[in-house]
Amino acid sequence: MESVMEGAAKRTRRRAALAVLLAAACAAAGTAWARIGLSSQFIDAVLGNLKPGRSYNIRELKGVPYTVKNRGDSPVDVLVDVVIPPKGYREPYEPIPDPTWVQVRPARFRLGAGEAGYSDLIITLPEDDSLKDRHFVAQVWARTWDTGMLAAGVKSDIRFSVGKTPETLEEEKRRKAMVDLDYDFYPASLYVRKAAVGLYDVKAGEKRSFKITNRAEKPLELVIKPIPWQSYTMTLPSGYEQIGGLSWVRFEPDRITVDPDTVKEVKVMLDVPKELKGRKVAFLVQLSLPIGVIVGAANQVYVEVP
């Protein structure tokens, strides 16, 4: 049976052992609190018109190398990898199917505090015609290693197209859509004199509406919506005020297709809120293509609520 003194001695030895462990942990923590960090000015590179079976050095194409900088207080070893991003990342770019398409040279650094390292990123595409007109994204991941429990890392994107980039294709699509336009939207100013609180059909009440004439050889499709008055583009007439919320205004139809050499009508429908009673407000009509390109925002609507 253990004596009182033996038990006390064992408890003392346990406390001493615990004190040693705590001291070691604190010492380790003290070294770990040193600041560790990495940064890179190379955040997002976009390249187009690449061809299968060719190699491309991003430094030569863009004029800048891949850079990673030690933001910490002490020297660190840095490893740079190319990784496949998750599915759906930065669509319409698809994740690179093989990270070995991108080589990092050099891929390891020993960087002192505040020091920067530089690498070449080289894209080599396989000889595969199925890659044409496709868009890929890869991530360059620089991280510290052999730093114990704490580590730091920074990721950068590389986007490249085997052919034209999505941005170039979208811009070409917008320009072509603008070239094909030949229409009139009138009148330039539509005055509503007798709007009443509640539902109000301007065509039924005052025989006023907008009309669209398509003079082009192709059908015209427009999206129509009200937007607040743009005081920086035109002066608000005396007696009228601009208004922000326009949920009480709608157009019928708000998306219209007009065949060549055809005129169609657009009605203005109001659900006038009580707070507009006795006021005169103005807003603009915005016309845009279904792809989002704004083609007009100059037509005005003036509403007087007696």
FENTA-V414047 format. One line per field, one symbol per residue. ss: DSSP state (~ for helix, > for strand, _ for the rest). psi: psi as a letter, one per 30 degrees, with the letter a starting at -180 (. if undefined). burial: b if it has 24 or more other ideal C-beta (glycine too) atoms within 12 Angstrom, else e. A space follows every 10 residues. Layout:
ss=???
psi=???
burial=???
This chain:
ss=___~~~~~~~ ~~~~~~~~~~ ~~~~~~~~~~ ~~_____>>_ ___>>>>___ ____>>>~~~ ~~___>>>>> _____>>>>> >>>_______ ___>>___~~ ~>>>>__>>> >____>>>>> >>>>____~~ ~___>>>>>> >>>>>_____ __>>>>>>>> >____~~~~~ ~~~~~~~~~_ __>>>>__>> >>_____>>> >~~~~~___> >>>>_____> >>>>>>>>__ __________ >>______>> >>__>>>>__ _>>>>>>>>> >>_~~~___> >>>>>>>>__ ___>>>>>>> >>>>__
psi=kkleeeeeee eeeeeeeeee eeeeeeeeee effkkklllk fjejkkklhl kkglkkjeee efgklkkkkj gaflklkkkk lklkllkfkh kgkkkkfjff fkkkjlfklj klkgkklklk jjkjkljjff fkglklklkk jklllhgbfk lllkklkjkl kiakleeeee eeeeeeeeef kjlkjllekk kjfgklkakj jeeeeghkll kkkjflflkk kkkklkllkj ffflkklkfl llkdkgfgkl kjlfkkkjlk hkklkjlkkk ikleffkglj lkllkkkllf ffkkfkhfkk kkkkj.
burial=eeeeeeeeee eeeeeeeeee eeeeeeeeee eeeeebbbbb ebeebbbbeb eeeeebbbee eeeebbbbbb bbebebbbbb bbbebeeeee eebbbbeebe bbbbeebebe beeeeebbbb bbbbbeeeee beebbbbbbb bbbbbebeee ebbbbbbbbb bbeebbeeee eeeeeebeee bebebeeeeb ebeebbeeeb bbeeeeebbb bbbbeeeeeb bbbbbbbbbe eeeeeeeeeb ebbeebebbb beeeebebee eeebebbbbb ebeeebeeeb bbbbbbbbbe eebbbbbebb bbbbbe
